[in-house]
Amino acid sequence: MKLTDMIKKRANKFNAAATTVDNKKFDSKLEASYYTYLKTLRRIGDVKYFLIQVPIVLPGGKKYVCDFLVFYEDGRVEYVDVKGRETELFKLKKSVVEAQYPIKIKVVKKGDF
């Protein structure tokens, strides 16, 4: 591999492997697995539909991107972020989103689904 290729290739800070499923790129295998899980819930009728990488505007022009916005058949709506590890920046942005909007972000980790 050339040095320029190594510089261009963005390494994940926690060594998560980017994964592609259904021509959709996910930051980690865990996030891709949750996507597959949601597809199964949709197929069996528990989930109506879901959105991927939903931006939420924060004060100061910043944004938070939620991994999934899930709409259940029973009317529930969940904002879901899939995390292998919660960084301090994530915790801060999550708290700002939850203070700014009437939503609660569900954090999903390995073994939760």
N, C-alpha and C positions, 0 to 999 in steps of 0.2 A: 504494500500500500504506500502510495506517495505521501509525502509530508503534507502537501496541500489538501489531499483527500482526508487525512487525519484531522486537519484543522477544521475543515468544513463539516465533518461528522460531529454532531452535537452529542456529547456523552450525557447520559442521565446521571444526576448526582447520586442516585441510590442504586445504580447498576440495573435499573429496570429495563427489560428488553421490549422495545417497541414491537407491536404485534398487529398484523392485519387480518381482519375477518370480514367477509362480505365486501371486500374492497374499501373497508373503513379502517383507518389507522388509529390505533390506541397506544397510549404512552406506556402501557405495561400489559403483561399477560393477565394480571388480575383484573384490570379494567376490561380487557377483551372477554374474559370469562364471565364477568358480570353482564356484559352485553348479550352473550349467548344465553345466560340464565334468564334475562328479561325476554328474549325471543321465545323461550320455552313457556314462560308465564303468559305471554301474549297468545301463543298457540293453544294453550289449554283454557284460555278465557279469563284468567285472573287480571290481566293487564289489557287495557283498551289499546293504548299506544304509548310510545316513549320518544323523547327527543334526546339527542346527543350533543354535548358541548354547548350548553346554553349560557350565553353571556349575561351577566347582571352588572349594571352600571353602579359604580360606587362614587362617593363624593370625591371631588378633585379630578374627575375624568378618568379615574382608574376603573378597572373592571375585574370581576371575578368570573371565572368560567366553571360552571357546575358540570360534572361529567354526564349526569342523566337527570331528566325531568320525567317522572313516571306518572301516568294517569291510569288509575285502577278502575275496574268495572264498577266497584261499589261507590265511586265518586271521590275516593281519596286521591290526593296529589302529593308526591314526594320529590324533593330535591335531594339527589343522591351524589355523593362524592366518594369515589373508590380510592382508598389510601393504603399503601403499604406502611407508610410512616407519616405522621402528622408533623409538619414543620411549624416553626413559630410564625412564619409568614402566613401559612394556611390558617392557623388558629386565629390570627388577627383578622384576616379577610373574612373568615366565617363569622366572627363576632360582629364585624361591621355590617355584613349583609343581614344578619339576624336582628340587629338593632335598627337598621334602616327600613326593612321590609317585614311584613307579617308572615315570615316563613321560618322554618326550621330545617337546617341541612342535616340529612342523615349521613353519617360517615360509615362506610362499609369497609371492612377489613377481611383479610384472608380467614376463611372458616365461618364467616357470617352468613354464607348462602350455600 
